[in-house]
Amino acid sequence: MPMTMPKMLAATLLAALLATAAPAWSAETATANDTAHFLAGLPPASDSPLAALTKDAAWQQHAHYFDSIFGREDSNTLSKVRAFSRERLTDKHDTMLYMFSGPDFLYATSFFPTASTYVLSGLEPVGQVPQLTGLPHGTVDNTLHNLERSLGTLLSYSFFITKNMKTQLNEGPVYGTLPVIYVFLARTGKTIHDVTVGGLDKDGNFQADETATDDKGKKLVWHAPSAAPGVKIVFSDGNGPHQTLYYFNTNIADGSIEHSGFLAFCEKLGVADSFVKSASYLLHTGGFSKVRTLLLNRSATILQDDSGIPLAYFDPKKWRLQPFGRYVGPLSIFGNQYQPRMGELFAKGAIPLDFGIGYRFRKNESNLLLAQKIAAATSDNEELAPSLPDHESVQGPVGQPPKKGRSAAKPPHTRKNGADGDVTGSLGCRIAAIFPFCSDPTPAPRPKPSR
């Protein structure tokens, strides 16, 4: 009997629904390296169970979009960062520390490509990347779209928008920093050899989560209690030596960092190269003194923008300082964090910077300070930060006025347009959206595919 029009329509809708809800391809296991390539819009190995998905129109659009934005970022910024690294960061060390980083392995490896151990930290969850072959088509498409939204900010401004990450990195079964780190590893030509999810104990030892399989073949995971859950990824640059990346989801403020095992973990590592950018000037406050001391004591090199450790903490007898770019002061929302001595240092001998970075992401307004230690501490516990003269005292909490009796110098006058941070005007709103003032300024990714 012929099918009526309503029945035909219902059948069509049901077929579409089943196609969307059905597992993507197969239950075969894909390697972490192939998964990273797939998420990054790069083809996995030809024998990977993910290879079939690369024929899907949604993935091909995703690949084209990532080719475009990563190609633009490499041409405009990352190629120049790598050139800066080769010319200016010649004395590199095995350990690289990057506090307040979130999942930003992209800049970590661009500035310090040869570190044997990378340590990144942030408040964003580690998350997970399950086997994509067992997920519905629609879920995989949504995952690709979420990655595009998450990475658009970093590739436009050189930093993540924290308030956006709280939602974008927590949507769906593929969530957290791990898929973003996968993308950065793949897009920088790395090969992933091993991924271990776990956390630190109170003594700073990394402990892997325990896994088991039930009688139905389902994988069970037991997470050890930890104030610093994390992930350990072993990778290489092509056929180069194995390198290790740690990311920890942990609070590094005073009162928390002492009890999480994170300080103890970092103190077990060798002399480090440290990097700080777009850190909300938290190291200018009294609430992050422990991690500030860690960086000063354990680092041979500190590369940072002006949101990092205040200049007054660098003893000139122990540190050689070289400024790069132009120091025009913080965005207006950071108020009293202007440093007069920083202005003087940049005015005397700053070397031009040919790329933009940090909150002042336009290259003619960006700044970097390279601090290289010229005298080692007499012990691991020696505090390298000198006493601060009254007129250079570090401010209280960000945005708060200086303590009574101490005046805060003001930055030189600059035009209140462009990247100045005013919340009025289209570009001002664009910058202010880095913080909770207006809507997301990220250039729109490709339209979400429909099925």
C-alpha positions in Angstrom: 0.0 0.0 0.0 1.5 3.4 -0.9 2.9 5.4 2.0 0.9 8.6 2.8 2.7 12.0 2.9 2.6 12.3 6.7 4.0 8.8 7.1 6.8 9.6 4.5 7.7 12.8 6.4 7.7 10.9 9.7 9.9 8.2 8.2 12.4 10.8 6.9 12.6 12.6 10.2 13.1 9.3 12.0 15.9 8.3 9.7 17.6 11.6 10.1 17.3 11.3 13.9 18.7 7.8 13.9 21.6 8.9 11.7 22.5 11.7 14.2 22.1 9.6 17.3 24.0 6.6 15.8 27.6 6.0 16.8 29.9 7.8 14.4 31.7 5.0 12.7 32.8 2.0 14.7 33.9 0.8 18.1 37.5 0.4 17.0 40.1 2.2 19.1 41.9 5.3 17.7 45.2 6.3 19.1 45.6 9.6 21.0 47.8 10.9 18.2 45.2 10.1 15.5 42.5 11.6 17.7 44.6 14.8 18.1 45.0 15.0 14.3 41.4 14.6 13.7 40.3 17.2 16.2 43.0 19.6 14.8 41.6 19.2 11.2 44.5 17.2 10.1 44.2 13.7 8.5 44.8 10.8 10.9 46.8 7.7 9.7 45.2 6.0 6.8 44.5 2.8 8.8 42.9 4.7 11.7 39.2 4.1 12.4 38.9 7.9 12.3 40.0 8.1 8.6 36.5 7.4 7.4 35.2 10.6 9.2 37.5 12.8 7.1 35.2 12.2 4.2 32.4 13.9 6.2 31.5 17.4 5.0 31.5 18.8 8.5 35.0 17.6 9.2 36.3 19.0 5.9 34.8 22.4 6.7 36.4 22.2 10.1 39.8 21.3 8.6 39.5 24.2 6.1 38.6 26.6 8.9 41.6 25.5 11.1 43.9 25.6 8.1 42.9 29.2 7.6 43.1 30.5 11.2 46.3 28.6 12.1 47.9 29.6 8.9 47.1 33.3 9.6 48.4 33.0 13.2 51.6 31.4 12.0 52.2 34.0 9.4 51.3 37.0 11.6 52.7 35.9 14.9 54.0 32.4 15.6 56.7 32.5 12.9 58.0 35.7 14.5 57.8 34.3 18.0 60.0 31.3 16.9 62.5 33.8 15.3 62.5 35.7 18.6 63.2 32.5 20.4 66.1 31.5 18.2 67.7 35.0 18.4 67.0 36.0 22.0 66.4 32.9 24.1 69.6 31.2 23.4 70.3 29.7 26.9 67.4 27.4 27.2 66.8 24.8 30.0 65.1 21.5 30.4 62.1 22.7 32.4 59.6 25.2 31.3 57.0 26.7 33.8 54.0 28.5 32.5 51.6 29.7 35.3 48.1 31.0 34.5 48.5 29.3 31.1 45.3 27.3 30.8 45.8 25.0 27.8 48.1 27.4 25.9 50.8 24.9 24.8 50.9 26.9 21.5 53.0 29.8 22.9 54.9 27.5 25.3 56.4 25.5 22.5 56.8 28.5 20.2 59.0 30.3 22.7 60.7 27.3 24.3 60.6 24.4 21.8 63.3 22.3 23.3 62.2 21.9 26.9 62.1 18.3 28.1 59.4 19.1 30.6 56.6 21.6 30.3 54.4 22.5 33.3 51.2 24.4 32.6 48.5 25.3 35.2 45.1 26.9 35.3 41.7 26.7 36.8 40.2 25.0 33.7 39.4 21.3 34.1 41.6 18.6 32.6 38.5 17.1 31.0 38.6 14.0 28.7 38.6 12.9 25.1 36.7 9.6 24.8 36.9 7.4 21.8 35.2 9.5 19.0 34.2 6.4 17.1 31.7 5.6 19.8 30.0 9.0 19.8 27.0 10.0 17.7 27.6 12.0 14.5 26.0 15.1 15.9 28.1 15.0 19.1 31.3 14.8 17.1 30.2 17.8 14.9 29.4 19.8 18.1 32.8 18.9 19.4 34.5 20.3 16.4 32.4 23.5 16.5 33.2 24.0 20.3 36.9 23.7 19.5 36.6 26.4 16.8 34.8 28.7 19.3 37.4 28.1 22.1 40.5 28.6 19.9 39.2 31.6 18.0 40.1 33.9 20.9 43.7 32.7 21.4 44.4 32.9 17.7 42.9 36.4 17.5 44.3 38.0 20.7 47.1 35.6 21.9 45.2 34.7 25.1 42.1 32.9 26.2 39.0 34.7 27.6 38.6 33.0 31.0 34.8 33.6 31.3 34.3 32.0 27.9 36.4 28.9 28.7 34.2 28.2 31.6 31.4 27.3 29.2 33.1 26.4 26.0 35.5 23.9 27.7 32.7 22.2 29.7 30.2 21.3 26.9 29.6 17.7 25.8 31.5 14.5 26.4 34.7 15.9 24.8 35.5 18.7 27.2 38.2 20.5 29.2 41.7 21.6 28.3 42.7 18.2 27.0 41.1 18.4 23.5 42.6 21.9 23.1 46.0 20.7 24.1 45.6 17.9 21.6 44.9 20.4 18.8 48.0 22.5 19.7 50.2 19.4 19.8 49.0 18.2 16.4 49.1 21.7 14.8 52.7 22.2 15.9 53.8 18.9 14.4 54.1 16.9 17.5 53.5 13.1 17.8 51.7 11.9 20.9 53.1 8.7 22.4 51.3 8.4 25.7 48.6 10.2 27.7 48.1 9.6 31.5 45.3 11.3 33.5 46.0 11.6 37.2 46.9 14.1 39.9 49.4 15.2 42.5 49.5 13.9 46.0 50.4 16.3 48.9 54.1 15.5 48.4 54.1 16.5 44.7 54.2 13.0 43.2 52.1 12.5 40.0 49.8 9.5 40.5 47.9 8.0 37.5 44.2 7.3 37.8 43.4 3.6 38.2 41.3 1.9 35.5 39.5 -1.4 35.3 37.0 -3.1 33.1 33.7 -4.5 34.3 32.2 -7.8 33.2 30.4 -6.1 30.4 33.7 -4.6 29.0 33.0 -1.1 30.2 36.0 0.9 31.3 35.9 2.1 34.9 38.1 4.9 36.2 39.0 5.6 39.8 40.2 9.2 40.4 42.6 9.6 43.3 41.6 12.5 45.5 43.8 15.5 44.6 43.9 19.2 44.9 45.8 19.3 41.6 44.3 16.9 39.1 46.3 16.8 35.9 47.4 15.1 32.8 50.8 13.9 31.6 51.4 13.7 27.9 54.6 12.2 26.4 55.2 13.5 22.8 58.0 14.2 20.4 58.7 16.7 17.6 58.7 14.2 14.7 61.4 11.7 15.4 63.0 13.9 18.0 63.5 13.0 21.7 60.5 12.4 23.9 59.3 15.5 25.8 56.7 15.6 28.6 53.8 18.1 29.1 52.0 18.4 32.4 48.8 20.4 32.8 47.4 20.8 36.3 44.0 22.1 37.2 44.8 23.8 40.5 44.5 27.1 42.4 48.0 28.6 42.8 46.9 31.4 45.1 48.4 31.6 48.6 46.5 29.4 51.0 45.9 26.8 48.3 49.2 26.2 46.5 50.9 25.1 49.7 48.5 22.1 50.2 48.0 20.9 46.6 51.4 19.3 46.1 52.0 21.7 43.1 54.8 23.6 44.8 56.5 20.4 45.9 56.2 19.0 42.3 57.8 22.1 40.8 60.6 22.2 43.3 61.6 18.7 42.3 62.3 19.9 38.7 65.5 21.4 37.4 66.3 25.0 36.8 63.5 26.5 34.7 62.6 28.9 31.9 59.4 30.6 32.9 56.8 32.4 30.9 54.0 34.7 32.0 51.5 36.6 29.9 47.9 37.9 30.3 48.0 36.9 34.0 45.5 39.6 35.2 48.3 41.2 37.2 47.7 38.6 39.9 51.5 38.5 40.6 51.2 42.2 41.5 49.1 41.3 44.5 49.8 39.9 47.9 47.7 36.8 47.3 50.2 35.1 45.0 53.4 35.5 46.8 54.3 31.8 47.0 54.1 31.2 43.2 56.0 34.5 42.7 58.8 33.3 45.0 58.8 30.0 43.2 59.4 31.6 39.8 62.1 33.9 41.1 63.9 31.2 42.9 63.6 28.3 40.4 64.0 30.3 37.1 67.2 31.0 35.2 65.1 32.9 32.6 61.7 34.7 33.0 60.0 36.0 29.9 56.9 37.9 30.6 54.6 40.8 29.7 53.9 43.5 32.2 51.1 41.4 33.8 53.8 39.2 35.3 56.2 39.8 38.2 56.5 43.5 39.0 59.9 45.0 38.1 60.6 46.0 41.7 61.1 42.3 42.6 64.0 41.9 40.2 67.2 42.6 42.1 69.6 44.3 39.6 72.5 42.4 41.2 70.9 39.1 40.3 69.0 39.7 37.2 69.9 41.2 33.7 66.8 42.8 32.2 66.1 43.5 28.5 62.8 45.1 27.5 61.2 44.5 24.1 58.5 46.5 22.4 56.6 49.4 23.9 55.2 49.8 27.4 52.1 52.0 27.4 50.7 50.7 30.7 47.9 48.3 31.6 44.4 48.5 30.2 42.3 50.9 32.2 40.3 48.2 33.9 43.5 47.2 35.7 43.8 50.6 37.3 46.8 51.0 39.6 49.1 48.5 38.0 51.2 51.0 36.1 54.9 50.8 36.9 56.9 54.0 36.6 60.3 52.1 36.6 59.0 49.9 33.8 58.2 53.0 31.8 61.8 54.3 32.4 63.3 51.0 31.5 61.5 50.7 28.2 62.2 54.4 27.4 66.0 53.8 27.8 66.6 50.7 25.8 63.7 48.7 24.5 64.3 46.6 21.4 61.5 46.7 18.9 59.0 43.8 18.9 57.6 42.7 15.5 54.6 40.8 16.9 51.7 41.4 19.2 51.2 39.6 22.5 49.2 39.8 25.7 46.4 42.2 26.6 48.0 44.9 24.4 48.0 42.5 21.5 48.8 45.1 18.8 52.4 44.8 18.0 53.1 48.6 18.4 51.6 48.4 21.9 52.9 45.0 23.1 55.7 44.5 25.6 58.0 41.7 26.8 60.6 41.7 29.5 63.4 39.2 29.4 64.9 38.6 32.8 68.0 36.4 33.0 69.6 35.4 36.3 73.3 36.5 36.6 73.8 35.2 40.2 72.5 31.9 41.6 70.8 31.7 44.9 72.9 30.3 47.8 70.2 27.8 48.5 66.9 26.6 47.0 65.0 28.4 49.7 66.7 31.8 49.4 64.2 34.6 48.7 65.5 36.6 45.7 62.9 39.3 45.9 64.4 42.5 47.5 62.6 44.7 49.9 60.5 47.2 48.1 61.1 50.9 48.5 57.9 52.7 49.5 57.4 54.5 46.1 57.6 51.1 44.3 55.5 49.1 46.6 53.3 46.5 44.9 49.7 47.4 44.9 47.0 45.5 46.8 44.3 43.5 45.0 44.0 44.4 41.3 41.9 47.5 40.8 42.3 48.6 44.5 44.0 51.9 45.4 47.5 51.9 46.8 47.9 51.8 50.5 47.6 55.0 52.5 50.7 57.1 52.2 51.8 55.7 49.0 51.0 57.2 45.7 50.5 55.4 42.4 52.1 57.1 39.5 50.1 57.4 36.3 51.0 56.2 32.9 51.8 58.7 30.2 48.7 59.9 28.3 47.6 57.8 25.4 44.8 58.2 23.1 41.6 56.4 24.3 40.9 54.4 21.2 42.3 51.2 19.7 43.3 48.8 22.4 43.1 51.1 25.3 40.4 49.2 27.1 37.6 51.8 27.4 34.2 50.2 27.4 32.7 52.6 24.9 32.9 52.4 21.2 33.1 49.2 19.1 36.8 48.5 19.6 36.6 49.4 23.3 33.8 46.9 23.7 35.9 44.4 21.7 38.7 44.6 24.3 36.4 44.9 27.3 34.8 41.6 26.3 38.0 39.9 27.4 36.5 40.6 30.8 32.8 40.6 31.8 31.8 43.8 30.2 30.2 42.9 26.8 29.7 40.1 24.4 32.2 37.7 22.9 34.4 39.6 20.4 35.8 36.4 18.7 35.4 36.3 15.0 32.7 33.9 14.1 33.8 30.4 13.2 32.3 28.5 10.3 28.5 28.1 10.5 27.5 25.1 12.6 26.7 22.2 10.3 23.2 20.9 10.2 22.1 17.4 9.5 
